[in-house]
Amino acid sequence: MPEQTLSKDYVTRVLTTVDAPDGPTAGQDLVTAGILQWISACDGYASVRLSLPEAGDAPADQTAMVHLAGEADRAIRAAARRDGIAVNDLRFIFVDHSGNIVFRAGKGPDDPDAAPAGAESGQDHALPQRGAQQQPNRPPDRPQATANALPGVKKIVAVGAGKGGVGKSSVAVNLAVGLARAGHAVGLLDGDIYGPSLPTMLGLDSHEQAVMDGKLVPHAVHGVKAVTIGKLVEPEKPLIWRGPMAHGAFQQLTTRTAWGELDYLVIDLPPGTGDIVLTMAQSLQLTGAVVVCTPQKVAQDDAVRAARMFQQLGVEVLGVVENMSYFVGDDGKEYDIFGRGGAEAMAQRLGLPFLGSVPINTSLRENSDTGDPTRNFEEATAGGAQLPVALGRLVQNLESQVALASLRSGGRTPSLTIS
Ligand code: ADP
């Protein structure tokens, strides 16, 4: 049975049929030669990162990169045509041994300015010059940025929900821990300043908030650097903020924290469509937002509002997560309690990527209450394989969507100004 999507595995398999260029890796294929570095694939889009062997300090040979991108492009498109798989956009990024991008090639149907990686006719087209950036393919109405980037932070992903109690904080925590387990440097900001959950969910009870050179030192737990207002106020005292105070608190947590170098900063937003979200969108360059939803119709309606709000603010929705999708009983059967698939259908209706579903899982709740999310990723402490597999899939899909969002914005993070 041929696969029906342009997946990471599919592209990898095709690239095992493409020969490495002449030189130290001659006679091998792109995968065994170690030339293939990384693939991000989703919804007919694929971005393939390659690195050619370098001789000493000599720069990689552009002709070889042009040729190789053409060969790989032809092989992937031919295999996909044979297997009836749609290819909307295929990009090749060459990096040097330090990971710096030295060359890009590739083209999607919506990108008339970009040069193709290799035509079906077999000719190599004129490709962008070494180091040249492609024209960003940004949504036309996205306002120009005055929002600030956080120095050293590469991607900022906000996690929101239409209403409380759907598992937004749980998803934010597990995405952050999952991204860290996948090898990224990750920060986690508890932006839910009215009802911070991170002190409990990350087990911060015995942690003191340290300050150094006037900046908050994040708590290093479960592989992530976390900051929460919950460690700056009395635990059971209600947090009653007037609008400007709430904005100030959010801003200070964000900008007055010594995050250091981060691949991802995950922000757990307050539920709903309130003004903290506006503040965030105005003040930070976001890569995009994730919307968490349970399957029921009433939850969907709120999630649609949240997704529309992000879009109105010019923030790309990276995808929808269906939490509490189904329940796995002791008999191993899956019980559909809330109407499994409802959030997925909603995502499809809105034309948004679906990042995956998380089952109702007693261990997840227990691990949240005991502040040990790492256990959600280990079969023995997650009540079986379902939860680790579901979370792993979410993390991978988010990585893909983030990579695609960066591609669509020409490598720049989207941002916005509101007046
Ligand atoms: P929100 O941030 O949307 O208010 P939380 O993440 O705080 O929601 O989750 C609310 C409660 O539901 C928490 O006790 C959490 O442990 C639990 N919970 C969330 N998702 C699941 C799940 N998939 N399975 C079991 N319990 C869950």
Boltz pocket constraint, residues with backbone or C-beta under 6 A from the ligand:
constraints:
  - pocket:
      binder: B
      contacts: [[A, 161], [A, 163], [A, 164], [A, 165], [A, 166], [A, 167], [A, 168], [A, 169], [A, 170], [A, 171], [A, 197], [A, 271], [A, 323], [A, 324], [A, 325], [A, 358], [A, 359], [A, 360], [A, 361], [A, 362], [A, 364], [A, 365], [A, 366], [A, 368], [A, 369]]
      max_distance: 6.0
